[in-house]
Amino acid sequence: MTYLDANATTPVLPAVLEAMLPWLTQRYANASAGHAGGRQARRAVEAARSQVAELIGARSDEVIFTSGATEGIASVLLFAQAEWPDRPLLVISAVEHAAVLEGAARWEQRGGRVKRIPVDAQGRLNLDAFKHALEPGRTALVSMIWGNNETGVVSPMAEVAEAAHAAGALVHADAVQMAGKLPVDVRQVPVDYLSLSGHKMYAPKGCGVLWVSHQAPFRPLLVGGGQESGRRSGTENVPGIVALGRAALESQAWLQQDGPMQMAALRDAFEDQLLTQLPGSVIHGREALRLPNTTSVSLPGVDAAGMLILLDQRGIACSGGSACHTAALHPSPVLEAMGCSAGEAACTLRFSLSRLNSREEVLAAADTVLQAARHLAEQKNLSVI
């Protein structure tokens, strides 16, 4: 199988697996235990905390380990609405991940207001509309996706944070797709909260991070045993945390070795092959700043549902939308917000590269996509070239 669905989940790097295995076997002690095994586990957790902090330019004591980004997002949204009932407004973009979209719907169900900021045809946030939407003294929180999971379009998070803070609002960044793909530094982009997920950056599923600035208020969603310095109760997932720490270390090295530039070049070669041989194809967000690994492409006259089946049979793993939502195809709110027609959205596939993909297999995959598109077109008596 050629795996081109890394935005849904990444493979676990060999070095990450090697780092976590001892904590699944010989070193199984609870990190809260007072004996030697527990103290050893505690040191491993704190080492991983430092590794994650270094990746995002944070202090170690600001890093909270969670079950994943969905938990972190929910924790921030629920806290903000409960903490400032006199600030009923939540501001998000129109192209958020389902975790934020559903959280925003719950915000409204609990009596709050939500403003959803539009994007242009390339998926870029309308900054003027965003600034106009902010209500000084009435906006509790801005929650913004940093790198879009479907199109890869990157939000202007520094400008978002500056405008939100000027209006007295706090800022949460959904950095799930950014972390490990492009540099993230909370010292340079001063958001207040940030969520990430280990399985989107080459660690296993079930472990993530909520970063809370030491200057930002916060009360925990989960209470009980007082783990994570009282900010997230529940026995620590030591193997997952160790793996996430090692993944952060590997990501930092990859970023420093011009990994993003090399991956973007491979993505561009993949896209060029499709665009050259399938005239009329559209790369969503191609004119915007994007994640280096993500291609959202509409193939003319080709049904995405049929393509997914055919590509799966031919050994290509990709996606027709966000895999976090359901296994079923559904109209993409992201593409709708970008002004895509229902027909164009129904012809859209997402390919997302990982660091383990070689140039040879990616270009071979492009050929397979072209062959599959022609096969489906012939069945419909259509011409795609």
Contacts in CASP RR format, 6 or more apart in sequence:
PFRMAT RR
TARGET T0000
AUTHOR 0000-0000-0000
METHOD contacts of the structure
MODEL  1
MTYLDANATTPVLPAVLEAMLPWLTQRYANASAGHAGGRQARRAVEAARS
QVAELIGARSDEVIFTSGATEGIASVLLFAQAEWPDRPLLVISAVEHAAV
LEGAARWEQRGGRVKRIPVDAQGRLNLDAFKHALEPGRTALVSMIWGNNE
TGVVSPMAEVAEAAHAAGALVHADAVQMAGKLPVDVRQVPVDYLSLSGHK
MYAPKGCGVLWVSHQAPFRPLLVGGGQESGRRSGTENVPGIVALGRAALE
SQAWLQQDGPMQMAALRDAFEDQLLTQLPGSVIHGREALRLPNTTSVSLP
GVDAAGMLILLDQRGIACSGGSACHTAALHPSPVLEAMGCSAGEAACTLR
FSLSRLNSREEVLAAADTVLQAARHLAEQKNLSVI
1 315 0 8 1.000
1 316 0 8 1.000
1 317 0 8 1.000
2 315 0 8 1.000
2 316 0 8 1.000
2 317 0 8 1.000
2 357 0 8 1.000
2 361 0 8 1.000
2 362 0 8 1.000
2 364 0 8 1.000
2 365 0 8 1.000
2 368 0 8 1.000
3 11 0 8 1.000
3 317 0 8 1.000
3 354 0 8 1.000
3 356 0 8 1.000
3 357 0 8 1.000
4 316 0 8 1.000
4 317 0 8 1.000
4 318 0 8 1.000
4 351 0 8 1.000
4 352 0 8 1.000
4 353 0 8 1.000
4 357 0 8 1.000
4 362 0 8 1.000
4 365 0 8 1.000
5 317 0 8 1.000
5 318 0 8 1.000
5 319 0 8 1.000
5 323 0 8 1.000
5 350 0 8 1.000
5 351 0 8 1.000
5 352 0 8 1.000
6 200 0 8 1.000
6 293 0 8 1.000
6 352 0 8 1.000
6 353 0 8 1.000
6 354 0 8 1.000
7 149 0 8 1.000
7 150 0 8 1.000
7 152 0 8 1.000
7 177 0 8 1.000
7 200 0 8 1.000
7 293 0 8 1.000
7 294 0 8 1.000
7 319 0 8 1.000
7 323 0 8 1.000
7 350 0 8 1.000
7 352 0 8 1.000
8 319 0 8 1.000
8 322 0 8 1.000
8 323 0 8 1.000
8 324 0 8 1.000
8 352 0 8 1.000
9 199 0 8 1.000
9 200 0 8 1.000
9 205 0 8 1.000
9 323 0 8 1.000
10 199 0 8 1.000
10 200 0 8 1.000
10 201 0 8 1.000
10 202 0 8 1.000
10 203 0 8 1.000
10 354 0 8 1.000
11 202 0 8 1.000
11 354 0 8 1.000
11 356 0 8 1.000
12 202 0 8 1.000
12 203 0 8 1.000
12 204 0 8 1.000
12 243 0 8 1.000
13 202 0 8 1.000
13 246 0 8 1.000
13 247 0 8 1.000
13 250 0 8 1.000
13 355 0 8 1.000
13 356 0 8 1.000
15 246 0 8 1.000
15 250 0 8 1.000
16 202 0 8 1.000
16 203 0 8 1.000
16 204 0 8 1.000
16 243 0 8 1.000
16 246 0 8 1.000
16 247 0 8 1.000
16 250 0 8 1.000
17 243 0 8 1.000
19 242 0 8 1.000
19 243 0 8 1.000
19 245 0 8 1.000
19 246 0 8 1.000
20 204 0 8 1.000
20 239 0 8 1.000
20 240 0 8 1.000
20 242 0 8 1.000
20 243 0 8 1.000
20 246 0 8 1.000
21 239 0 8 1.000
23 41 0 8 1.000
23 44 0 8 1.000
23 238 0 8 1.000
23 239 0 8 1.000
23 240 0 8 1.000
23 242 0 8 1.000
24 239 0 8 1.000
27 37 0 8 1.000
27 40 0 8 1.000
27 41 0 8 1.000
27 44 0 8 1.000
27 238 0 8 1.000
29 35 0 8 1.000
29 37 0 8 1.000
29 38 0 8 1.000
29 40 0 8 1.000
29 41 0 8 1.000
30 38 0 8 1.000
30 41 0 8 1.000
30 235 0 8 1.000
30 236 0 8 1.000
31 38 0 8 1.000
31 41 0 8 1.000
31 42 0 8 1.000
31 44 0 8 1.000
31 45 0 8 1.000
31 235 0 8 1.000
31 236 0 8 1.000
31 238 0 8 1.000
32 38 0 8 1.000
32 42 0 8 1.000
32 225 0 8 1.000
32 227 0 8 1.000
32 235 0 8 1.000
32 236 0 8 1.000
33 39 0 8 1.000
33 41 0 8 1.000
41 236 0 8 1.000
41 238 0 8 1.000
44 238 0 8 1.000
44 241 0 8 1.000
44 242 0 8 1.000
45 65 0 8 1.000
45 236 0 8 1.000
45 238 0 8 1.000
45 241 0 8 1.000
45 242 0 8 1.000
46 60 0 8 1.000
47 242 0 8 1.000
47 245 0 8 1.000
48 65 0 8 1.000
48 241 0 8 1.000
48 242 0 8 1.000
48 244 0 8 1.000
48 245 0 8 1.000
48 246 0 8 1.000
48 248 0 8 1.000
49 60 0 8 1.000
49 63 0 8 1.000
49 65 0 8 1.000
49 241 0 8 1.000
49 245 0 8 1.000
50 60 0 8 1.000
51 245 0 8 1.000
51 246 0 8 1.000
51 248 0 8 1.000
51 249 0 8 1.000
52 58 0 8 1.000
52 63 0 8 1.000
52 209 0 8 1.000
52 244 0 8 1.000
52 245 0 8 1.000
52 248 0 8 1.000
53 59 0 8 1.000
53 60 0 8 1.000
53 62 0 8 1.000
53 63 0 8 1.000
54 248 0 8 1.000
54 252 0 8 1.000
55 179 0 8 1.000
55 180 0 8 1.000
55 184 0 8 1.000
55 248 0 8 1.000
55 249 0 8 1.000
55 251 0 8 1.000
55 252 0 8 1.000
56 175 0 8 1.000
56 179 0 8 1.000
56 184 0 8 1.000
56 185 0 8 1.000
56 186 0 8 1.000
56 194 0 8 1.000
56 196 0 8 1.000
56 211 0 8 1.000
57 184 0 8 1.000
57 185 0 8 1.000
57 186 0 8 1.000
57 187 0 8 1.000
58 186 0 8 1.000
58 187 0 8 1.000
58 211 0 8 1.000
59 214 0 8 1.000
61 214 0 8 1.000
61 229 0 8 1.000
62 211 0 8 1.000
62 212 0 8 1.000
62 213 0 8 1.000
62 214 0 8 1.000
63 209 0 8 1.000
63 211 0 8 1.000
64 209 0 8 1.000
64 210 0 8 1.000
64 211 0 8 1.000
64 212 0 8 1.000
64 228 0 8 1.000
64 231 0 8 1.000
64 232 0 8 1.000
65 207 0 8 1.000
65 208 0 8 1.000
65 209 0 8 1.000
65 228 0 8 1.000
65 232 0 8 1.000
65 236 0 8 1.000
65 237 0 8 1.000
65 241 0 8 1.000
65 244 0 8 1.000
66 72 0 8 1.000
66 75 0 8 1.000
66 195 0 8 1.000
66 207 0 8 1.000
66 208 0 8 1.000
66 209 0 8 1.000
66 210 0 8 1.000
66 232 0 8 1.000
67 206 0 8 1.000
67 207 0 8 1.000
67 208 0 8 1.000
67 237 0 8 1.000
68 195 0 8 1.000
68 197 0 8 1.000
68 198 0 8 1.000
68 206 0 8 1.000
68 207 0 8 1.000
68 208 0 8 1.000
68 209 0 8 1.000
69 99 0 8 1.000
69 174 0 8 1.000
69 176 0 8 1.000
69 195 0 8 1.000
69 196 0 8 1.000
69 197 0 8 1.000
69 200 0 8 1.000
69 208 0 8 1.000
70 99 0 8 1.000
70 197 0 8 1.000
71 208 0 8 1.000
71 210 0 8 1.000
71 221 0 8 1.000
72 195 0 8 1.000
72 208 0 8 1.000
72 210 0 8 1.000
72 221 0 8 1.000
73 99 0 8 1.000
73 100 0 8 1.000
73 103 0 8 1.000
73 143 0 8 1.000
73 172 0 8 1.000
73 174 0 8 1.000
73 195 0 8 1.000
74 99 0 8 1.000
74 103 0 8 1.000
74 221 0 8 1.000
75 210 0 8 1.000
75 220 0 8 1.000
75 221 0 8 1.000
75 222 0 8 1.000
75 232 0 8 1.000
76 141 0 8 1.000
76 143 0 8 1.000
76 172 0 8 1.000
76 193 0 8 1.000
76 195 0 8 1.000
76 210 0 8 1.000
76 218 0 8 1.000
77 90 0 8 1.000
77 100 0 8 1.000
77 103 0 8 1.000
77 104 0 8 1.000
77 106 0 8 1.000
77 107 0 8 1.000
77 141 0 8 1.000
77 143 0 8 1.000
77 172 0 8 1.000
78 221 0 8 1.000
79 218 0 8 1.000
79 219 0 8 1.000
79 221 0 8 1.000
80 90 0 8 1.000
80 140 0 8 1.000
80 141 0 8 1.000
80 170 0 8 1.000
81 90 0 8 1.000
81 107 0 8 1.000
81 110 0 8 1.000
81 112 0 8 1.000
81 140 0 8 1.000
81 141 0 8 1.000
82 219 0 8 1.000
83 140 0 8 1.000
83 217 0 8 1.000
83 219 0 8 1.000
84 140 0 8 1.000
87 137 0 8 1.000
87 138 0 8 1.000
87 139 0 8 1.000
87 140 0 8 1.000
87 169 0 8 1.000
88 111 0 8 1.000
88 112 0 8 1.000
88 113 0 8 1.000
88 138 0 8 1.000
88 140 0 8 1.000
89 112 0 8 1.000
89 113 0 8 1.000
89 114 0 8 1.000
89 115 0 8 1.000
89 135 0 8 1.000
89 138 0 8 1.000
89 139 0 8 1.000
89 140 0 8 1.000
90 104 0 8 1.000
90 107 0 8 1.000
90 112 0 8 1.000
90 113 0 8 1.000
90 114 0 8 1.000
90 115 0 8 1.000
90 139 0 8 1.000
90 140 0 8 1.000
90 141 0 8 1.000
90 142 0 8 1.000
90 143 0 8 1.000
91 114 0 8 1.000
91 115 0 8 1.000
91 117 0 8 1.000
91 130 0 8 1.000
91 133 0 8 1.000
91 134 0 8 1.000
91 139 0 8 1.000
91 141 0 8 1.000
91 142 0 8 1.000
91 143 0 8 1.000
91 164 0 8 1.000
91 169 0 8 1.000
92 100 0 8 1.000
92 101 0 8 1.000
92 104 0 8 1.000
92 114 0 8 1.000
92 115 0 8 1.000
92 116 0 8 1.000
92 117 0 8 1.000
92 142 0 8 1.000
92 143 0 8 1.000
92 144 0 8 1.000
93 116 0 8 1.000
93 117 0 8 1.000
93 119 0 8 1.000
93 125 0 8 1.000
93 130 0 8 1.000
93 144 0 8 1.000
93 145 0 8 1.000
93 155 0 8 1.000
94 116 0 8 1.000
94 117 0 8 1.000
94 118 0 8 1.000
94 119 0 8 1.000
94 333 0 8 1.000
94 337 0 8 1.000
95 119 0 8 1.000
95 123 0 8 1.000
95 145 0 8 1.000
95 148 0 8 1.000
95 150 0 8 1.000
95 151 0 8 1.000
95 153 0 8 1.000
95 333 0 8 1.000
95 334 0 8 1.000
95 337 0 8 1.000
95 338 0 8 1.000
96 104 0 8 1.000
96 143 0 8 1.000
96 144 0 8 1.000
96 145 0 8 1.000
96 174 0 8 1.000
97 145 0 8 1.000
97 149 0 8 1.000
97 174 0 8 1.000
97 176 0 8 1.000
97 322 0 8 1.000
97 324 0 8 1.000
98 322 0 8 1.000
98 324 0 8 1.000
98 325 0 8 1.000
99 174 0 8 1.000
99 324 0 8 1.000
100 143 0 8 1.000
100 145 0 8 1.000
100 174 0 8 1.000
101 333 0 8 1.000
104 114 0 8 1.000
104 116 0 8 1.000
104 143 0 8 1.000
105 114 0 8 1.000
107 114 0 8 1.000
108 114 0 8 1.000
115 133 0 8 1.000
117 125 0 8 1.000
117 126 0 8 1.000
117 129 0 8 1.000
117 130 0 8 1.000
117 133 0 8 1.000
118 126 0 8 1.000
118 129 0 8 1.000
118 337 0 8 1.000
119 125 0 8 1.000
119 126 0 8 1.000
119 153 0 8 1.000
119 337 0 8 1.000
119 338 0 8 1.000
120 126 0 8 1.000
120 338 0 8 1.000
121 338 0 8 1.000
121 339 0 8 1.000
122 153 0 8 1.000
122 284 0 8 1.000
122 285 0 8 1.000
122 286 0 8 1.000
122 287 0 8 1.000
122 288 0 8 1.000
122 338 0 8 1.000
123 148 0 8 1.000
123 151 0 8 1.000
123 153 0 8 1.000
123 284 0 8 1.000
123 285 0 8 1.000
123 288 0 8 1.000
123 334 0 8 1.000
123 337 0 8 1.000
123 338 0 8 1.000
124 153 0 8 1.000
124 288 0 8 1.000
125 144 0 8 1.000
125 155 0 8 1.000
125 156 0 8 1.000
125 160 0 8 1.000
127 156 0 8 1.000
127 159 0 8 1.000
127 160 0 8 1.000
127 163 0 8 1.000
130 160 0 8 1.000
130 163 0 8 1.000
131 163 0 8 1.000
134 142 0 8 1.000
134 163 0 8 1.000
134 164 0 8 1.000
134 166 0 8 1.000
134 167 0 8 1.000
134 169 0 8 1.000
135 167 0 8 1.000
136 166 0 8 1.000
136 167 0 8 1.000
136 168 0 8 1.000
137 167 0 8 1.000
137 168 0 8 1.000
137 169 0 8 1.000
139 164 0 8 1.000
139 167 0 8 1.000
139 168 0 8 1.000
139 169 0 8 1.000
140 169 0 8 1.000
140 170 0 8 1.000
141 169 0 8 1.000
141 170 0 8 1.000
141 171 0 8 1.000
141 172 0 8 1.000
142 160 0 8 1.000
142 164 0 8 1.000
142 169 0 8 1.000
142 170 0 8 1.000
142 171 0 8 1.000
142 172 0 8 1.000
143 171 0 8 1.000
143 172 0 8 1.000
143 174 0 8 1.000
144 155 0 8 1.000
144 157 0 8 1.000
144 160 0 8 1.000
144 171 0 8 1.000
144 172 0 8 1.000
144 173 0 8 1.000
144 174 0 8 1.000
145 155 0 8 1.000
145 174 0 8 1.000
145 177 0 8 1.000
146 154 0 8 1.000
146 155 0 8 1.000
146 157 0 8 1.000
146 173 0 8 1.000
146 174 0 8 1.000
146 175 0 8 1.000
146 177 0 8 1.000
146 178 0 8 1.000
146 184 0 8 1.000
147 153 0 8 1.000
147 154 0 8 1.000
147 155 0 8 1.000
147 174 0 8 1.000
147 175 0 8 1.000
147 177 0 8 1.000
147 178 0 8 1.000
147 291 0 8 1.000
148 154 0 8 1.000
148 155 0 8 1.000
148 177 0 8 1.000
148 291 0 8 1.000
148 294 0 8 1.000
148 334 0 8 1.000
149 176 0 8 1.000
149 177 0 8 1.000
149 322 0 8 1.000
149 324 0 8 1.000
150 284 0 8 1.000
150 294 0 8 1.000
150 296 0 8 1.000
150 321 0 8 1.000
150 322 0 8 1.000
150 332 0 8 1.000
150 334 0 8 1.000
150 335 0 8 1.000
150 350 0 8 1.000
151 284 0 8 1.000
151 285 0 8 1.000
151 288 0 8 1.000
151 290 0 8 1.000
151 294 0 8 1.000
151 296 0 8 1.000
151 334 0 8 1.000
151 338 0 8 1.000
152 177 0 8 1.000
152 285 0 8 1.000
152 290 0 8 1.000
152 291 0 8 1.000
152 294 0 8 1.000
152 296 0 8 1.000
153 285 0 8 1.000
153 288 0 8 1.000
153 289 0 8 1.000
153 290 0 8 1.000
154 178 0 8 1.000
154 182 0 8 1.000
154 288 0 8 1.000
154 289 0 8 1.000
154 290 0 8 1.000
154 291 0 8 1.000
157 173 0 8 1.000
157 189 0 8 1.000
157 191 0 8 1.000
158 188 0 8 1.000
158 189 0 8 1.000
160 171 0 8 1.000
161 171 0 8 1.000
161 189 0 8 1.000
161 190 0 8 1.000
161 191 0 8 1.000
164 170 0 8 1.000
164 171 0 8 1.000
165 171 0 8 1.000
165 190 0 8 1.000
170 192 0 8 1.000
170 193 0 8 1.000
170 216 0 8 1.000
171 191 0 8 1.000
171 192 0 8 1.000
171 193 0 8 1.000
172 191 0 8 1.000
172 192 0 8 1.000
172 193 0 8 1.000
172 194 0 8 1.000
172 195 0 8 1.000
173 189 0 8 1.000
173 191 0 8 1.000
173 193 0 8 1.000
173 194 0 8 1.000
173 195 0 8 1.000
174 195 0 8 1.000
175 184 0 8 1.000
175 194 0 8 1.000
175 195 0 8 1.000
175 196 0 8 1.000
176 195 0 8 1.000
176 196 0 8 1.000
176 197 0 8 1.000
176 200 0 8 1.000
177 200 0 8 1.000
177 291 0 8 1.000
177 294 0 8 1.000
178 184 0 8 1.000
178 196 0 8 1.000
178 291 0 8 1.000
179 196 0 8 1.000
179 200 0 8 1.000
179 201 0 8 1.000
179 251 0 8 1.000
180 201 0 8 1.000
180 251 0 8 1.000
180 254 0 8 1.000
180 255 0 8 1.000
181 201 0 8 1.000
181 260 0 8 1.000
181 263 0 8 1.000
181 291 0 8 1.000
181 292 0 8 1.000
181 293 0 8 1.000
182 255 0 8 1.000
182 260 0 8 1.000
182 291 0 8 1.000
182 292 0 8 1.000
183 255 0 8 1.000
184 194 0 8 1.000
186 194 0 8 1.000
186 211 0 8 1.000
186 213 0 8 1.000
190 213 0 8 1.000
191 213 0 8 1.000
192 212 0 8 1.000
192 213 0 8 1.000
192 215 0 8 1.000
192 216 0 8 1.000
193 210 0 8 1.000
193 211 0 8 1.000
193 212 0 8 1.000
193 213 0 8 1.000
193 216 0 8 1.000
193 218 0 8 1.000
194 209 0 8 1.000
194 210 0 8 1.000
194 211 0 8 1.000
195 208 0 8 1.000
195 209 0 8 1.000
195 210 0 8 1.000
195 211 0 8 1.000
196 208 0 8 1.000
196 209 0 8 1.000
196 211 0 8 1.000
197 206 0 8 1.000
197 207 0 8 1.000
197 208 0 8 1.000
197 209 0 8 1.000
198 204 0 8 1.000
198 205 0 8 1.000
198 206 0 8 1.000
198 207 0 8 1.000
198 208 0 8 1.000
198 209 0 8 1.000
198 243 0 8 1.000
198 244 0 8 1.000
198 247 0 8 1.000
199 205 0 8 1.000
199 206 0 8 1.000
199 207 0 8 1.000
201 244 0 8 1.000
201 247 0 8 1.000
201 248 0 8 1.000
201 251 0 8 1.000
202 247 0 8 1.000
202 250 0 8 1.000
202 251 0 8 1.000
202 354 0 8 1.000
202 355 0 8 1.000
203 240 0 8 1.000
203 243 0 8 1.000
203 244 0 8 1.000
203 245 0 8 1.000
203 246 0 8 1.000
203 247 0 8 1.000
204 239 0 8 1.000
204 240 0 8 1.000
204 243 0 8 1.000
206 237 0 8 1.000
206 240 0 8 1.000
207 237 0 8 1.000
207 240 0 8 1.000
207 241 0 8 1.000
207 243 0 8 1.000
207 244 0 8 1.000
208 244 0 8 1.000
209 244 0 8 1.000
210 232 0 8 1.000
212 218 0 8 1.000
212 231 0 8 1.000
218 231 0 8 1.000
220 228 0 8 1.000
220 230 0 8 1.000
220 231 0 8 1.000
220 232 0 8 1.000
220 233 0 8 1.000
221 232 0 8 1.000
222 232 0 8 1.000
222 233 0 8 1.000
222 234 0 8 1.000
223 230 0 8 1.000
223 233 0 8 1.000
224 233 0 8 1.000
224 234 0 8 1.000
225 233 0 8 1.000
225 234 0 8 1.000
226 233 0 8 1.000
226 234 0 8 1.000
227 233 0 8 1.000
227 234 0 8 1.000
227 235 0 8 1.000
227 236 0 8 1.000
228 236 0 8 1.000
254 355 0 8 1.000
259 292 0 8 1.000
259 355 0 8 1.000
260 292 0 8 1.000
261 292 0 8 1.000
263 292 0 8 1.000
263 293 0 8 1.000
263 353 0 8 1.000
263 355 0 8 1.000
264 292 0 8 1.000
264 293 0 8 1.000
266 353 0 8 1.000
266 357 0 8 1.000
266 359 0 8 1.000
266 362 0 8 1.000
267 292 0 8 1.000
267 293 0 8 1.000
267 294 0 8 1.000
267 295 0 8 1.000
267 353 0 8 1.000
269 359 0 8 1.000
269 362 0 8 1.000
269 363 0 8 1.000
270 295 0 8 1.000
270 351 0 8 1.000
270 353 0 8 1.000
270 362 0 8 1.000
270 363 0 8 1.000
270 365 0 8 1.000
270 366 0 8 1.000
271 283 0 8 1.000
271 286 0 8 1.000
271 295 0 8 1.000
271 297 0 8 1.000
273 363 0 8 1.000
273 366 0 8 1.000
273 367 0 8 1.000
273 370 0 8 1.000
274 281 0 8 1.000
274 297 0 8 1.000
274 299 0 8 1.000
274 366 0 8 1.000
274 369 0 8 1.000
274 370 0 8 1.000
275 281 0 8 1.000
275 283 0 8 1.000
277 370 0 8 1.000
277 385 0 8 1.000
278 299 0 8 1.000
278 300 0 8 1.000
278 370 0 8 1.000
278 373 0 8 1.000
278 384 0 8 1.000
278 385 0 8 1.000
279 300 0 8 1.000
279 385 0 8 1.000
280 300 0 8 1.000
281 297 0 8 1.000
281 298 0 8 1.000
281 299 0 8 1.000
281 300 0 8 1.000
282 297 0 8 1.000
282 298 0 8 1.000
282 344 0 8 1.000
283 295 0 8 1.000
283 296 0 8 1.000
283 297 0 8 1.000
284 296 0 8 1.000
284 297 0 8 1.000
284 298 0 8 1.000
284 335 0 8 1.000
284 338 0 8 1.000
284 340 0 8 1.000
284 348 0 8 1.000
285 296 0 8 1.000
285 338 0 8 1.000
293 352 0 8 1.000
293 353 0 8 1.000
293 354 0 8 1.000
294 350 0 8 1.000
294 351 0 8 1.000
294 352 0 8 1.000
294 353 0 8 1.000
295 350 0 8 1.000
295 351 0 8 1.000
295 352 0 8 1.000
296 335 0 8 1.000
296 348 0 8 1.000
296 349 0 8 1.000
296 350 0 8 1.000
297 348 0 8 1.000
297 349 0 8 1.000
297 350 0 8 1.000
297 351 0 8 1.000
298 340 0 8 1.000
298 344 0 8 1.000
298 345 0 8 1.000
298 347 0 8 1.000
298 348 0 8 1.000
299 307 0 8 1.000
299 347 0 8 1.000
299 348 0 8 1.000
299 349 0 8 1.000
299 369 0 8 1.000
299 373 0 8 1.000
299 384 0 8 1.000
300 347 0 8 1.000
300 384 0 8 1.000
301 347 0 8 1.000
301 377 0 8 1.000
301 380 0 8 1.000
301 382 0 8 1.000
301 384 0 8 1.000
302 347 0 8 1.000
302 373 0 8 1.000
302 376 0 8 1.000
302 377 0 8 1.000
302 384 0 8 1.000
303 346 0 8 1.000
303 347 0 8 1.000
303 376 0 8 1.000
304 320 0 8 1.000
304 329 0 8 1.000
304 346 0 8 1.000
304 347 0 8 1.000
304 348 0 8 1.000
304 349 0 8 1.000
305 329 0 8 1.000
305 346 0 8 1.000
306 376 0 8 1.000
307 349 0 8 1.000
307 369 0 8 1.000
307 372 0 8 1.000
307 373 0 8 1.000
307 376 0 8 1.000
308 318 0 8 1.000
308 319 0 8 1.000
308 320 0 8 1.000
308 329 0 8 1.000
308 349 0 8 1.000
310 372 0 8 1.000
310 375 0 8 1.000
310 376 0 8 1.000
311 317 0 8 1.000
311 318 0 8 1.000
311 368 0 8 1.000
311 369 0 8 1.000
311 372 0 8 1.000
314 368 0 8 1.000
314 371 0 8 1.000
314 372 0 8 1.000
315 368 0 8 1.000
316 365 0 8 1.000
316 368 0 8 1.000
316 369 0 8 1.000
318 349 0 8 1.000
318 350 0 8 1.000
318 351 0 8 1.000
318 352 0 8 1.000
319 349 0 8 1.000
319 350 0 8 1.000
319 351 0 8 1.000
319 352 0 8 1.000
320 329 0 8 1.000
320 348 0 8 1.000
320 349 0 8 1.000
320 350 0 8 1.000
321 329 0 8 1.000
321 332 0 8 1.000
321 348 0 8 1.000
321 350 0 8 1.000
322 332 0 8 1.000
331 342 0 8 1.000
331 345 0 8 1.000
332 340 0 8 1.000
332 345 0 8 1.000
332 348 0 8 1.000
335 344 0 8 1.000
335 345 0 8 1.000
335 348 0 8 1.000
336 345 0 8 1.000
340 348 0 8 1.000
349 369 0 8 1.000
351 365 0 8 1.000
353 362 0 8 1.000
373 384 0 8 1.000
374 384 0 8 1.000
374 385 0 8 1.000
377 383 0 8 1.000
377 384 0 8 1.000
END
